[in-house]
Structure formats: structure tokens, C-alpha cells
Amino acid sequence: MLSLALPGTSWAHRLPAGLKFGVLAVAMAGTAFLRDPLPLAAVGALTAGLYLSLGRRGLRAGATALRPVLWIVGLIVIWQLWLGDPRGALVLALRILAMMALATFVTLTTPLPELMAMIERLATPFARFGLPPRLPALTVAMLLRFIPVLRARLEMLTLAWRARSRRRPGPRLLAPMTLSLLDDSDRLAEALRARGGLTPPRPHKKPTLERRP
């Protein structure tokens, strides 16, 4: 789930979040058991059709979200080819791309408030063990929200480096990126504390009047 929701009123947007994630879980499990390239290619073609049903914006958003996965798939394919297993390389590449595309499609068509509400409902039974249902919902929401923020931050640091040097930044951006993330985490913690934190407020006990003899 590599991107935020895409605004729209398509058929996929109107489906309940629980139904979409349930179908996604079944599709993920089924795709994991496929061992032949042809069925995996069929799943990929079906997923591409889902993106086409969202229009050009949906197709563009899906391609942008899957772009960071391509280099990982490329490394896996190179490794499998080096091991002498071209068929395994094709199967792994198709499986990873299909799974990531399906998950991204569900994320694109599910608004963040609906996703948080679904996770909070699923986490309600854990409240008896002391885990606030809002905690996992807010954690997933912040994770999804910070993915494009981190990507934009890295692009900004890269542009700033290129404006000062012709050399590639490489790992030199790790230090400023880490410091900026620590600063963001401090600000986020302060904002959460200012809004009461993650735990619900405890009910105040009414003061009892002592009777004097």
C-alpha cells in the first residue's frame, strides 16, 4: 500500500472498505500459490483492467506508486537469472508486481477515514487487553501519509545537493534525511500530546463530601 487515496466516485470508491480488503486478502493468498507464469500474467492483466476503469488519473497514480518497486523486482530477476532460473525469475517478478498492484489499487480507492474506521473496528476486541483501538488505526494512517512525504523530502534533498555539486549524492543524504525525520517525529509527538494523545481520557470521579459527626 504505497500511496494515498485517489479522489473520485468510481465503482471501486463506492465499495465498502471491509469488502475490498477481504477480496484483497483472498486474491493475495491465491496469487501466492500460483506457480505458472500464464495465470500470473492473467492476474496482472486483470489488475491493469481495474486501473483502466479508474481513468487516466488512476492509471497514472498506479504507475507512479509502483515505480519504486521496479528496481527491487529488477534485482530479484537478476539474482534468479544468475542462479540459472529464468522461469523462476519471471514467476517472482509477475507475482510481486501483481500483489503490489492489487494492494495499491485498494489503497487508491479507499479514503483514509474509511481505512482508519475499518482498522479501529477490527482492533476493538483488543481493547480488553489494554490496547486502544485507535492506536493501530492511527499508526497505519501515519504510515500511509508519510510515504509520499518521505519521497518528496528525498527529492528535495537530492535537488539541493545537485544545485551545489555535480557528484551523485549517494549515501551522503542519509544524515540530513535522518535528522529531518527525527525532527518530524518530535513535532508529531508534540501534536499528539497537545490533542490528548492516543489513549481515551479517563472519566473523572465526582468528589464525595465527607460527613462530619
Z-matrix of the N, CA and C atoms (Angstrom, degrees):
N
C 1 1.434
C 2 1.531 1 107.08
N 3 1.387 2 115.49 1 90.52
C 4 1.444 3 118.56 2 -167.94
C 5 1.507 4 113.40 3 -106.11
N 6 1.274 5 121.55 4 9.78
C 7 1.457 6 120.80 5 -177.72
C 8 1.512 7 110.06 6 -150.68
N 9 1.337 8 115.35 7 168.09
C 10 1.443 9 121.27 8 176.87
C 11 1.514 10 109.94 9 -85.20
N 12 1.340 11 115.42 10 173.63
C 13 1.452 12 120.04 11 -177.11
C 14 1.521 13 110.68 12 -68.61
N 15 1.313 14 114.52 13 146.05
C 16 1.456 15 122.09 14 177.17
C 17 1.520 16 108.15 15 -94.38
N 18 1.338 17 119.24 16 121.98
C 19 1.468 18 119.92 17 -180.00
C 20 1.527 19 110.84 18 -60.67
N 21 1.312 20 115.69 19 139.28
C 22 1.455 21 119.30 20 179.71
C 23 1.517 22 110.91 21 167.57
N 24 1.322 23 115.32 22 173.08
C 25 1.473 24 122.47 23 -179.66
C 26 1.524 25 110.16 24 -129.29
N 27 1.308 26 117.39 25 36.65
C 28 1.461 27 120.82 26 -178.27
C 29 1.527 28 110.44 27 -73.20
N 30 1.326 29 114.92 28 177.08
C 31 1.460 30 119.57 29 179.57
C 32 1.527 31 110.97 30 -62.52
N 33 1.344 32 116.81 31 -35.02
C 34 1.459 33 119.83 32 -179.49
C 35 1.525 34 111.35 33 -71.71
N 36 1.329 35 117.44 34 -33.32
C 37 1.464 36 119.91 35 176.94
C 38 1.518 37 112.19 36 -65.89
N 39 1.322 38 116.88 37 -30.50
C 40 1.466 39 120.42 38 -176.14
C 41 1.526 40 112.82 39 -82.14
N 42 1.318 41 118.14 40 -11.97
C 43 1.464 42 119.99 41 178.62
C 44 1.523 43 110.77 42 -73.63
N 45 1.332 44 118.63 43 147.08
C 46 1.477 45 120.49 44 177.13
C 47 1.521 46 111.24 45 -63.36
N 48 1.315 47 115.15 46 146.67
C 49 1.469 48 120.17 47 -178.84
C 50 1.525 49 111.37 48 -62.67
N 51 1.334 50 117.32 49 -40.12
C 52 1.460 51 119.73 50 179.89
C 53 1.516 52 112.63 51 -61.79
N 54 1.340 53 117.11 52 -39.48
C 55 1.462 54 120.91 53 179.12
C 56 1.524 55 110.61 54 -65.64
N 57 1.331 56 117.11 55 -43.59
C 58 1.465 57 120.01 56 -179.02
C 59 1.523 58 111.70 57 -63.76
N 60 1.315 59 117.36 58 -43.02
C 61 1.461 60 119.54 59 -179.10
C 62 1.525 61 111.82 60 -72.78
N 63 1.330 62 117.40 61 -29.88
C 64 1.462 63 119.53 62 174.65
C 65 1.522 64 111.72 63 -66.56
N 66 1.338 65 116.18 64 -44.87
C 67 1.465 66 119.93 65 176.38
C 68 1.520 67 110.62 66 -63.81
N 69 1.338 68 116.63 67 -37.57
C 70 1.465 69 120.25 68 178.21
C 71 1.524 70 111.41 69 -62.27
N 72 1.339 71 117.24 70 -42.25
C 73 1.465 72 120.14 71 179.42
C 74 1.524 73 111.23 72 -62.56
N 75 1.337 74 116.73 73 -41.81
C 76 1.468 75 120.24 74 178.98
C 77 1.528 76 110.23 75 -66.39
N 78 1.335 77 116.35 76 -41.94
C 79 1.465 78 119.93 77 179.69
C 80 1.518 79 111.56 78 -65.28
N 81 1.332 80 117.00 79 -39.12
C 82 1.460 81 120.27 80 177.42
C 83 1.526 82 111.25 81 -63.05
N 84 1.322 83 116.45 82 -44.34
C 85 1.466 84 119.82 83 -179.91
C 86 1.525 85 111.11 84 -64.52
N 87 1.331 86 116.24 85 -41.03
C 88 1.456 87 118.72 86 178.37
C 89 1.515 88 112.92 87 -66.70
N 90 1.342 89 117.11 88 -39.70
C 91 1.463 90 120.63 89 179.61
C 92 1.528 91 111.42 90 -66.43
N 93 1.328 92 116.54 91 -33.45
C 94 1.471 93 119.67 92 -179.53
C 95 1.522 94 111.95 93 -65.98
N 96 1.347 95 117.99 94 -24.67
C 97 1.461 96 120.46 95 -178.02
C 98 1.526 97 112.52 96 -92.97
N 99 1.323 98 118.56 97 -5.38
C 100 1.461 99 121.12 98 179.62
C 101 1.525 100 109.54 99 -76.09
N 102 1.307 101 116.16 100 132.53
C 103 1.464 102 121.37 101 -177.85
C 104 1.528 103 112.66 102 -120.56
N 105 1.327 104 117.36 103 1.17
C 106 1.458 105 120.98 104 -177.27
C 107 1.529 106 109.45 105 -113.52
N 108 1.336 107 118.36 106 139.17
C 109 1.468 108 119.58 107 -178.04
C 110 1.524 109 114.18 108 -63.55
N 111 1.339 110 118.31 109 -31.98
C 112 1.462 111 119.49 110 -176.04
C 113 1.533 112 112.84 111 -65.28
N 114 1.347 113 119.68 112 -48.83
C 115 1.469 114 118.32 113 175.99
C 116 1.531 115 112.90 114 -61.80
N 117 1.326 116 117.06 115 -36.97
C 118 1.459 117 119.43 116 178.12
C 119 1.523 118 111.11 117 -66.28
N 120 1.325 119 116.78 118 -37.91
C 121 1.466 120 119.63 119 175.77
C 122 1.525 121 110.78 120 -65.36
N 123 1.335 122 116.65 121 -35.14
C 124 1.469 123 119.81 122 177.04
C 125 1.521 124 110.93 123 -65.76
N 126 1.338 125 116.83 124 -39.45
C 127 1.464 126 120.04 125 176.45
C 128 1.529 127 110.28 126 -63.57
N 129 1.333 128 116.47 127 -41.23
C 130 1.459 129 119.73 128 177.39
C 131 1.518 130 112.21 129 -62.95
N 132 1.330 131 117.13 130 -40.92
C 133 1.467 132 120.32 131 178.69
C 134 1.530 133 110.94 132 -66.25
N 135 1.334 134 116.42 133 -39.07
C 136 1.464 135 119.66 134 177.23
C 137 1.528 136 111.11 135 -64.47
N 138 1.324 137 116.53 136 -40.19
C 139 1.461 138 120.16 137 178.02
C 140 1.521 139 111.05 138 -65.87
N 141 1.327 140 117.47 139 -39.50
C 142 1.461 141 119.94 140 175.81
C 143 1.529 142 111.05 141 -61.50
N 144 1.331 143 116.75 142 -36.69
C 145 1.462 144 119.52 143 175.56
C 146 1.520 145 112.52 144 -64.44
N 147 1.335 146 116.90 145 -35.54
C 148 1.459 147 119.65 146 176.45
C 149 1.528 148 111.00 147 -62.73
N 150 1.323 149 116.28 148 -42.13
C 151 1.462 150 119.39 149 178.21
C 152 1.529 151 111.19 150 -66.27
N 153 1.322 152 116.81 151 -37.87
C 154 1.461 153 119.74 152 179.13
C 155 1.524 154 111.41 153 -64.37
N 156 1.329 155 116.48 154 -29.76
C 157 1.466 156 119.07 155 178.33
C 158 1.525 157 112.45 156 -68.20
N 159 1.330 158 117.43 157 -17.61
C 160 1.467 159 120.97 158 177.19
C 161 1.522 160 112.88 159 -86.72
N 162 1.322 161 117.31 160 -8.51
C 163 1.454 162 120.18 161 -179.07
C 164 1.519 163 112.13 162 93.72
N 165 1.315 164 115.52 163 -172.27
C 166 1.465 165 120.53 164 -177.35
C 167 1.522 166 111.95 165 -65.20
N 168 1.327 167 116.65 166 -37.80
C 169 1.467 168 118.65 167 -179.50
C 170 1.513 169 111.32 168 -63.11
N 171 1.322 170 117.23 169 -42.08
C 172 1.454 171 120.21 170 179.13
C 173 1.511 172 112.07 171 -66.11
N 174 1.344 173 116.86 172 -40.86
C 175 1.453 174 120.26 173 178.64
C 176 1.521 175 111.07 174 -65.11
N 177 1.342 176 116.55 175 -40.39
C 178 1.463 177 120.18 176 179.42
C 179 1.526 178 111.27 177 -67.97
N 180 1.342 179 116.49 178 -41.60
C 181 1.460 180 120.08 179 179.65
C 182 1.526 181 111.31 180 -65.34
N 183 1.330 182 117.22 181 -39.36
C 184 1.457 183 119.72 182 178.01
C 185 1.512 184 112.60 183 -65.75
N 186 1.354 185 116.79 184 -41.43
C 187 1.460 186 119.92 185 178.35
C 188 1.525 187 111.49 186 -64.85
N 189 1.337 188 116.68 187 -38.41
C 190 1.469 189 120.11 188 178.69
C 191 1.520 190 111.15 189 -66.23
N 192 1.333 191 116.89 190 -39.86
C 193 1.464 192 120.13 191 -178.74
C 194 1.519 193 112.37 192 -70.07
N 195 1.329 194 117.53 193 -32.02
C 196 1.459 195 120.60 194 -178.03
C 197 1.525 196 113.06 195 -86.36
N 198 1.301 197 117.31 196 -9.69
C 199 1.465 198 119.62 197 -177.44
C 200 1.536 199 113.00 198 -59.17
N 201 1.361 200 119.78 199 -43.03
C 202 1.476 201 117.66 200 179.51
C 203 1.530 202 114.24 201 -65.33
N 204 1.340 203 117.35 202 -17.51
C 205 1.464 204 119.85 203 -178.49
C 206 1.528 205 111.46 204 -82.01
N 207 1.326 206 117.02 205 -18.76
C 208 1.454 207 119.90 206 -172.98
C 209 1.526 208 112.07 207 -63.85
N 210 1.351 209 116.45 208 -38.69
C 211 1.462 210 117.24 209 -178.26
C 212 1.534 211 111.14 210 -69.81
N 213 1.346 212 116.82 211 -31.25
C 214 1.465 213 119.38 212 175.49
C 215 1.530 214 110.19 213 -66.82
N 216 1.337 215 115.58 214 -43.76
C 217 1.462 216 119.52 215 177.07
C 218 1.526 217 110.31 216 -62.43
N 219 1.331 218 117.08 217 -38.82
C 220 1.455 219 120.36 218 178.32
C 221 1.517 220 112.67 219 -61.75
N 222 1.334 221 116.77 220 -42.00
C 223 1.463 222 119.98 221 177.98
C 224 1.527 223 111.47 222 -64.14
N 225 1.334 224 116.37 223 -40.45
C 226 1.465 225 119.68 224 179.03
C 227 1.524 226 110.46 225 -64.76
N 228 1.329 227 116.73 226 -42.01
C 229 1.461 228 120.31 227 179.43
C 230 1.529 229 110.79 228 -63.51
N 231 1.333 230 116.79 229 -42.95
C 232 1.474 231 119.87 230 178.96
C 233 1.526 232 110.72 231 -62.27
N 234 1.321 233 116.35 232 -41.35
C 235 1.459 234 119.93 233 -179.98
C 236 1.527 235 111.36 234 -64.50
N 237 1.337 236 116.49 235 -43.49
C 238 1.457 237 119.76 236 179.60
C 239 1.527 238 111.46 237 -66.99
N 240 1.324 239 116.99 238 -36.86
C 241 1.463 240 119.41 239 176.58
C 242 1.522 241 111.30 240 -66.56
N 243 1.334 242 116.11 241 -36.38
C 244 1.461 243 119.38 242 177.83
C 245 1.521 244 111.39 243 -66.10
N 246 1.351 245 116.38 244 -30.82
C 247 1.460 246 120.97 245 176.37
C 248 1.521 247 112.02 246 -78.86
N 249 1.323 248 116.86 247 -6.13
C 250 1.459 249 120.26 248 179.08
C 251 1.506 250 113.95 249 82.08
N 252 1.346 251 117.73 250 32.11
C 253 1.471 252 121.82 251 -178.38
C 254 1.526 253 109.00 252 -128.42
N 255 1.328 254 118.17 253 74.99
C 256 1.471 255 119.22 254 -179.27
C 257 1.524 256 113.38 255 -65.29
N 258 1.324 257 116.99 256 -33.89
C 259 1.469 258 119.35 257 178.58
C 260 1.526 259 110.61 258 -66.72
N 261 1.329 260 116.93 259 -41.65
C 262 1.459 261 119.98 260 176.64
C 263 1.514 262 112.38 261 -64.27
N 264 1.333 263 116.74 262 -35.20
C 265 1.458 264 120.31 263 177.17
C 266 1.522 265 110.65 264 -63.61
N 267 1.332 266 116.41 265 -43.50
C 268 1.464 267 119.92 266 179.16
C 269 1.521 268 111.53 267 -65.39
N 270 1.332 269 116.95 268 -41.47
C 271 1.470 270 120.63 269 -179.76
C 272 1.526 271 110.94 270 -63.79
N 273 1.329 272 117.19 271 -46.27
C 274 1.459 273 120.32 272 -179.69
C 275 1.524 274 111.50 273 -63.83
N 276 1.326 275 116.92 274 -41.99
C 277 1.461 276 120.17 275 -179.66
C 278 1.527 277 110.89 276 -63.28
N 279 1.326 278 117.03 277 -46.18
C 280 1.464 279 120.16 278 -179.96
C 281 1.526 280 111.51 279 -65.45
N 282 1.348 281 117.01 280 -38.60
C 283 1.454 282 119.84 281 -178.88
C 284 1.534 283 111.35 282 -66.38
N 285 1.324 284 116.73 283 -46.46
C 286 1.469 285 119.94 284 -178.77
C 287 1.517 286 110.81 285 -63.91
N 288 1.324 287 116.99 286 -45.17
C 289 1.462 288 120.03 287 -179.54
C 290 1.528 289 111.40 288 -63.95
N 291 1.333 290 116.87 289 -39.90
C 292 1.463 291 119.76 290 179.73
C 293 1.524 292 111.12 291 -65.69
N 294 1.327 293 116.91 292 -45.04
C 295 1.466 294 119.98 293 179.81
C 296 1.524 295 111.82 294 -63.56
N 297 1.324 296 116.89 295 -46.41
C 298 1.453 297 119.90 296 -179.51
C 299 1.520 298 111.22 297 -65.16
N 300 1.330 299 116.83 298 -37.92
C 301 1.466 300 119.62 299 179.39
C 302 1.522 301 111.41 300 -66.92
N 303 1.329 302 117.51 301 -40.36
C 304 1.463 303 120.31 302 177.94
C 305 1.528 304 111.44 303 -64.91
N 306 1.332 305 116.50 304 -45.03
C 307 1.463 306 119.61 305 179.25
C 308 1.518 307 111.66 306 -63.96
N 309 1.325 308 117.03 307 -39.73
C 310 1.458 309 120.09 308 178.96
C 311 1.515 310 111.26 309 -67.49
N 312 1.334 311 117.47 310 -35.89
C 313 1.459 312 119.93 311 177.67
C 314 1.520 313 111.39 312 -62.37
N 315 1.329 314 116.20 313 -42.63
C 316 1.471 315 119.48 314 178.68
C 317 1.525 316 110.33 315 -65.09
N 318 1.324 317 117.16 316 -39.51
C 319 1.461 318 120.36 317 179.16
C 320 1.522 319 111.52 318 -66.18
N 321 1.324 320 116.40 319 -40.62
C 322 1.466 321 120.12 320 -179.38
C 323 1.520 322 112.23 321 -64.03
N 324 1.310 323 116.97 322 -32.68
C 325 1.465 324 120.56 323 -174.83
C 326 1.525 325 112.90 324 -100.53
N 327 1.320 326 117.95 325 10.93
C 328 1.464 327 121.54 326 179.26
C 329 1.523 328 108.89 327 -121.49
N 330 1.324 329 118.59 328 110.91
C 331 1.469 330 119.71 329 177.31
C 332 1.525 331 111.02 330 -60.88
N 333 1.321 332 114.86 331 149.88
C 334 1.462 333 120.05 332 -175.51
C 335 1.531 334 112.92 333 -61.18
N 336 1.342 335 120.84 334 -40.41
C 337 1.479 336 118.66 335 176.99
C 338 1.528 337 113.46 336 -60.71
N 339 1.341 338 117.59 337 -37.33
C 340 1.459 339 119.71 338 177.72
C 341 1.533 340 111.02 339 -67.21
N 342 1.328 341 116.35 340 -38.83
C 343 1.461 342 119.96 341 177.88
C 344 1.522 343 111.17 342 -63.88
N 345 1.337 344 116.85 343 -43.43
C 346 1.461 345 120.39 344 179.07
C 347 1.524 346 111.03 345 -64.33
N 348 1.330 347 116.58 346 -41.22
C 349 1.465 348 119.63 347 179.56
C 350 1.523 349 111.42 348 -64.04
N 351 1.336 350 117.43 349 -38.61
C 352 1.462 351 120.27 350 179.01
C 353 1.529 352 111.25 351 -66.16
N 354 1.336 353 117.03 352 -44.83
C 355 1.466 354 120.01 353 179.87
C 356 1.517 355 110.37 354 -65.63
N 357 1.319 356 117.06 355 -37.13
C 358 1.464 357 119.49 356 179.35
C 359 1.522 358 111.18 357 -65.92
N 360 1.337 359 117.36 358 -37.45
C 361 1.467 360 119.69 359 176.85
C 362 1.526 361 110.79 360 -66.46
N 363 1.331 362 116.54 361 -40.84
C 364 1.469 363 119.25 362 179.69
C 365 1.522 364 112.25 363 -66.96
N 366 1.334 365 116.72 364 -30.52
C 367 1.467 366 120.61 365 -178.12
C 368 1.519 367 113.05 366 -88.68
N 369 1.327 368 118.34 367 0.43
C 370 1.466 369 120.62 368 -178.59
C 371 1.531 370 113.13 369 -59.42
N 372 1.360 371 120.19 370 -40.89
C 373 1.478 372 118.19 371 179.63
C 374 1.523 373 113.97 372 -61.22
N 375 1.340 374 118.24 373 -22.87
C 376 1.463 375 120.10 374 -179.12
C 377 1.523 376 112.68 375 -79.15
N 378 1.332 377 116.89 376 -4.13
C 379 1.463 378 119.46 377 179.89
C 380 1.520 379 111.45 378 -66.01
N 381 1.338 380 117.43 379 -28.38
C 382 1.464 381 119.86 380 179.64
C 383 1.523 382 112.17 381 -69.97
N 384 1.354 383 116.38 382 -16.33
C 385 1.460 384 120.69 383 176.80
C 386 1.526 385 111.94 384 -97.52
N 387 1.313 386 117.38 385 8.09
C 388 1.454 387 121.11 386 176.79
C 389 1.510 388 115.11 387 94.25
N 390 1.342 389 118.85 388 4.92
C 391 1.470 390 121.41 389 179.12
C 392 1.520 391 109.04 390 -95.71
N 393 1.335 392 117.98 391 115.95
C 394 1.467 393 119.46 392 178.25
C 395 1.529 394 110.33 393 -64.91
N 396 1.323 395 119.77 394 131.50
C 397 1.471 396 121.10 395 179.79
C 398 1.521 397 113.02 396 -60.24
N 399 1.325 398 116.35 397 -24.58
C 400 1.454 399 118.90 398 -178.51
C 401 1.529 400 112.23 399 -72.77
N 402 1.328 401 117.29 400 -23.00
C 403 1.456 402 120.63 401 -175.64
C 404 1.530 403 112.87 402 -63.80
N 405 1.357 404 120.71 403 -54.76
C 406 1.477 405 118.48 404 178.19
C 407 1.514 406 113.13 405 -64.14
N 408 1.349 407 117.79 406 -33.48
C 409 1.466 408 120.04 407 178.41
C 410 1.518 409 110.95 408 -64.06
N 411 1.328 410 115.95 409 -44.95
C 412 1.463 411 119.44 410 179.86
C 413 1.519 412 111.37 411 -69.58
N 414 1.329 413 117.99 412 -32.50
C 415 1.461 414 120.94 413 178.23
C 416 1.522 415 111.28 414 -63.98
N 417 1.334 416 116.72 415 -46.56
C 418 1.465 417 120.15 416 178.56
C 419 1.522 418 110.53 417 -64.69
N 420 1.333 419 116.99 418 -40.64
C 421 1.462 420 119.99 419 179.89
C 422 1.526 421 111.43 420 -62.46
N 423 1.331 422 117.06 421 -42.89
C 424 1.458 423 119.49 422 179.09
C 425 1.522 424 111.60 423 -67.61
N 426 1.338 425 116.90 424 -35.52
C 427 1.459 426 119.87 425 178.27
C 428 1.524 427 110.59 426 -62.48
N 429 1.336 428 116.49 427 -47.59
C 430 1.451 429 119.76 428 179.77
C 431 1.526 430 111.93 429 -66.44
N 432 1.331 431 115.54 430 -35.75
C 433 1.458 432 118.42 431 -177.82
C 434 1.520 433 111.73 432 -71.40
N 435 1.330 434 117.31 433 -32.32
C 436 1.455 435 119.61 434 -174.68
C 437 1.524 436 112.86 435 -85.77
N 438 1.322 437 118.69 436 -11.56
C 439 1.462 438 119.61 437 178.45
C 440 1.523 439 111.23 438 -62.40
N 441 1.341 440 120.22 439 -52.81
C 442 1.467 441 118.16 440 176.85
C 443 1.522 442 112.79 441 -67.17
N 444 1.344 443 118.08 442 -28.77
C 445 1.461 444 120.18 443 177.28
C 446 1.525 445 110.71 444 -65.24
N 447 1.324 446 117.19 445 -43.99
C 448 1.464 447 120.89 446 178.69
C 449 1.521 448 111.50 447 -65.12
N 450 1.323 449 115.23 448 -38.38
C 451 1.457 450 118.60 449 178.71
C 452 1.533 451 110.76 450 -64.12
N 453 1.336 452 116.31 451 -44.17
C 454 1.466 453 119.54 452 178.79
C 455 1.525 454 111.40 453 -66.18
N 456 1.345 455 117.01 454 -36.74
C 457 1.461 456 120.33 455 178.45
C 458 1.530 457 110.95 456 -64.32
N 459 1.321 458 116.68 457 -41.87
C 460 1.462 459 119.96 458 179.12
C 461 1.526 460 111.11 459 -65.62
N 462 1.330 461 117.02 460 -40.33
C 463 1.463 462 119.58 461 177.46
C 464 1.524 463 111.21 462 -64.31
N 465 1.328 464 117.55 463 -38.50
C 466 1.458 465 120.56 464 179.36
C 467 1.527 466 111.01 465 -65.89
N 468 1.333 467 117.53 466 -42.45
C 469 1.461 468 120.34 467 177.60
C 470 1.524 469 111.83 468 -65.72
N 471 1.326 470 115.91 469 -36.35
C 472 1.465 471 119.18 470 177.93
C 473 1.520 472 111.64 471 -65.55
N 474 1.339 473 116.64 472 -42.21
C 475 1.466 474 119.88 473 177.49
C 476 1.528 475 111.20 474 -64.72
N 477 1.334 476 116.51 475 -39.39
C 478 1.465 477 119.53 476 178.28
C 479 1.530 478 111.05 477 -64.54
N 480 1.328 479 117.12 478 -37.43
C 481 1.475 480 119.56 479 178.01
C 482 1.530 481 111.07 480 -68.08
N 483 1.327 482 117.18 481 -43.34
C 484 1.453 483 120.04 482 -178.69
C 485 1.525 484 112.22 483 -66.48
N 486 1.337 485 117.04 484 -26.10
C 487 1.461 486 119.93 485 177.45
C 488 1.525 487 112.14 486 -71.55
N 489 1.334 488 116.57 487 -17.66
C 490 1.470 489 120.78 488 -177.76
C 491 1.526 490 113.69 489 -112.39
N 492 1.326 491 117.46 490 -14.17
C 493 1.458 492 119.17 491 -176.90
C 494 1.519 493 109.24 492 -152.40
N 495 1.323 494 115.64 493 150.79
C 496 1.450 495 121.41 494 177.08
C 497 1.526 496 111.98 495 -90.31
N 498 1.306 497 117.41 496 -11.59
C 499 1.458 498 120.57 497 179.79
C 500 1.523 499 110.62 498 -77.61
N 501 1.310 500 115.62 499 156.63
C 502 1.455 501 120.18 500 177.00
C 503 1.523 502 109.62 501 -72.02
N 504 1.345 503 117.34 502 140.64
C 505 1.474 504 118.49 503 -177.47
C 506 1.516 505 112.81 504 -69.12
N 507 1.331 506 116.91 505 -42.37
C 508 1.464 507 119.79 506 179.69
C 509 1.524 508 111.85 507 58.54
N 510 1.338 509 117.05 508 -136.76
C 511 1.477 510 119.97 509 -178.46
C 512 1.525 511 113.64 510 -74.99
N 513 1.330 512 117.93 511 -2.12
C 514 1.469 513 119.56 512 -179.57
C 515 1.524 514 111.88 513 -66.01
N 516 1.313 515 117.51 514 -18.57
C 517 1.470 516 120.49 515 179.76
C 518 1.520 517 112.66 516 -84.22
N 519 1.321 518 117.91 517 -6.40
C 520 1.464 519 119.75 518 -177.91
C 521 1.531 520 111.58 519 -64.95
N 522 1.322 521 117.11 520 -41.94
C 523 1.469 522 119.93 521 -178.10
C 524 1.527 523 112.03 522 -64.78
N 525 1.349 524 120.32 523 -53.60
C 526 1.472 525 118.15 524 178.57
C 527 1.520 526 113.07 525 -64.59
N 528 1.346 527 117.24 526 -32.41
C 529 1.465 528 119.64 527 177.93
C 530 1.525 529 110.53 528 -66.05
N 531 1.329 530 117.17 529 -42.22
C 532 1.461 531 120.90 530 179.36
C 533 1.521 532 111.49 531 -65.37
N 534 1.326 533 117.15 532 -42.71
C 535 1.466 534 120.62 533 179.35
C 536 1.528 535 111.16 534 -63.94
N 537 1.318 536 116.92 535 -40.32
C 538 1.469 537 118.96 536 178.90
C 539 1.527 538 111.35 537 -67.15
N 540 1.337 539 117.18 538 -35.41
C 541 1.462 540 119.98 539 177.64
C 542 1.529 541 111.35 540 -68.33
N 543 1.329 542 117.30 541 -39.21
C 544 1.465 543 120.15 542 176.84
C 545 1.526 544 110.85 543 -63.58
N 546 1.327 545 116.06 544 -39.37
C 547 1.461 546 119.59 545 177.83
C 548 1.522 547 110.98 546 -65.36
N 549 1.336 548 116.97 547 -40.76
C 550 1.467 549 120.18 548 177.63
C 551 1.523 550 111.35 549 -64.89
N 552 1.324 551 117.24 550 -38.57
C 553 1.465 552 119.72 551 179.86
C 554 1.527 553 111.03 552 -65.52
N 555 1.345 554 117.69 553 -38.00
C 556 1.465 555 119.88 554 176.94
C 557 1.522 556 111.11 555 -63.92
N 558 1.317 557 116.40 556 -43.71
C 559 1.465 558 119.54 557 179.16
C 560 1.523 559 111.56 558 -65.33
N 561 1.330 560 116.34 559 -38.24
C 562 1.463 561 119.36 560 178.61
C 563 1.523 562 110.83 561 -66.07
N 564 1.327 563 117.26 562 -41.00
C 565 1.465 564 120.31 563 178.04
C 566 1.526 565 110.95 564 -63.12
N 567 1.341 566 117.15 565 -41.28
C 568 1.463 567 119.97 566 177.91
C 569 1.529 568 111.15 567 -63.90
N 570 1.333 569 116.76 568 -39.97
C 571 1.463 570 119.49 569 179.07
C 572 1.521 571 111.82 570 -65.46
N 573 1.344 572 116.66 571 -39.27
C 574 1.461 573 119.66 572 178.19
C 575 1.522 574 111.57 573 -67.09
N 576 1.348 575 116.68 574 -40.61
C 577 1.472 576 119.42 575 178.18
C 578 1.520 577 110.98 576 -65.27
N 579 1.330 578 117.20 577 -36.52
C 580 1.462 579 119.94 578 179.81
C 581 1.520 580 111.94 579 -67.23
N 582 1.330 581 116.47 580 -22.43
C 583 1.470 582 120.38 581 -179.51
C 584 1.521 583 112.26 582 -102.34
N 585 1.304 584 117.25 583 14.21
C 586 1.454 585 120.40 584 175.22
C 587 1.502 586 115.14 585 98.16
N 588 1.335 587 118.53 586 2.44
C 589 1.454 588 120.38 587 178.42
C 590 1.511 589 112.55 588 77.24
N 591 1.318 590 115.42 589 -162.21
C 592 1.460 591 121.40 590 -176.80
C 593 1.519 592 113.58 591 -99.17
N 594 1.307 593 117.29 592 -20.67
C 595 1.462 594 120.50 593 -178.10
C 596 1.518 595 109.52 594 -87.94
N 597 1.327 596 117.83 595 140.91
C 598 1.456 597 119.55 596 178.46
C 599 1.522 598 111.01 597 -66.32
N 600 1.324 599 117.22 598 148.94
C 601 1.461 600 119.27 599 -179.33
C 602 1.514 601 111.86 600 -66.45
N 603 1.315 602 115.57 601 141.94
C 604 1.456 603 120.49 602 178.95
C 605 1.524 604 110.05 603 -79.00
N 606 1.314 605 116.22 604 141.11
C 607 1.470 606 118.16 605 178.80
C 608 1.527 607 111.17 606 -67.37
N 609 1.307 608 114.76 607 136.11
C 610 1.465 609 120.00 608 -179.87
C 611 1.529 610 109.99 609 -79.87
N 612 1.301 611 114.74 610 135.35
C 613 1.458 612 119.35 611 177.62
C 614 1.525 613 109.98 612 -80.80
N 615 1.277 614 114.63 613 137.40
C 616 1.460 615 119.06 614 178.20
C 617 1.522 616 109.72 615 -71.99
N 618 1.296 617 115.80 616 134.54
C 619 1.473 618 118.13 617 179.78
C 620 1.526 619 110.93 618 -67.47
N 621 1.297 620 115.66 619 138.38
C 622 1.462 621 121.38 620 179.60
C 623 1.522 622 108.85 621 -101.23
N 624 1.279 623 114.10 622 138.43
C 625 1.473 624 120.68 623 178.81
C 626 1.524 625 110.78 624 -84.96
N 627 1.294 626 115.40 625 127.93
C 628 1.455 627 119.60 626 179.16
C 629 1.523 628 109.54 627 -82.34
N 630 1.297 629 114.21 628 135.09
C 631 1.459 630 119.00 629 177.97
C 632 1.512 631 110.76 630 -89.06
N 633 1.256 632 114.08 631 125.73
C 634 1.463 633 119.17 632 178.11
C 635 1.542 634 109.50 633 -92.25
N 636 1.276 635 115.02 634 140.05
C 637 1.488 636 117.06 635 179.84
C 638 1.521 637 110.87 636 -68.33
